[in-house]
């Protein structure tokens, strides 16, 4: 847990620039969310760093802000390994056919490569929520978030 907080704080303080993959994920999220009537998430790049001891892999993080009642469309993260860490509020999540669960600030979950993130939403209709999504993926992977087609 402390490692995640340290990585997040270091990246923000250093002002690490966003990569094309982060920009693509953010733009795709906005396009997908506009089609939905529910309030949608806002995705902000946090950092992207090659992993020194794992050639060809990069650790990338996005901050996902959900307004009260905000939701993400069902999606996948390709072949990335993902860690979701709740920074504030409460996030309702369901991956593949697993149980739906509410995670509170300080709690986390993982997603295996190829997993289908069926539910990702703010568990509250009155308070905002914030999530840090960390990806370990091939450095050349430009599509970290692929939303389901309607």
Number of C-alpha atoms within 10 A of each C-alpha: 9 7 8 13 14 11 13 18 14 14 17 14 9 9 11 14 13 16 14 12 19 24 16 16 22 20 14 15 21 16 12 18 20 11 11 12 8 13 17 24 26 20 22 17 22 25 24 22 15 16 15 9 7 9 10 12 19 20 18 25 25 23 22 21 22 27 19 19 18 23 24 24 23 18 20 22 22 18 17 25 17 22 18 22 24 22 20 18 19 23 29 16 20 17 21 15 10 10 9 14 14 15 21 19 15 14 15 17 13 15 18 15 16 13 19 20 21 19 19 22 26 30 23 17 10 10 15 18 25 23 26 24 21 23 24 21 24 17 17 10 14 16 19 22 18 18 19 13 8 7
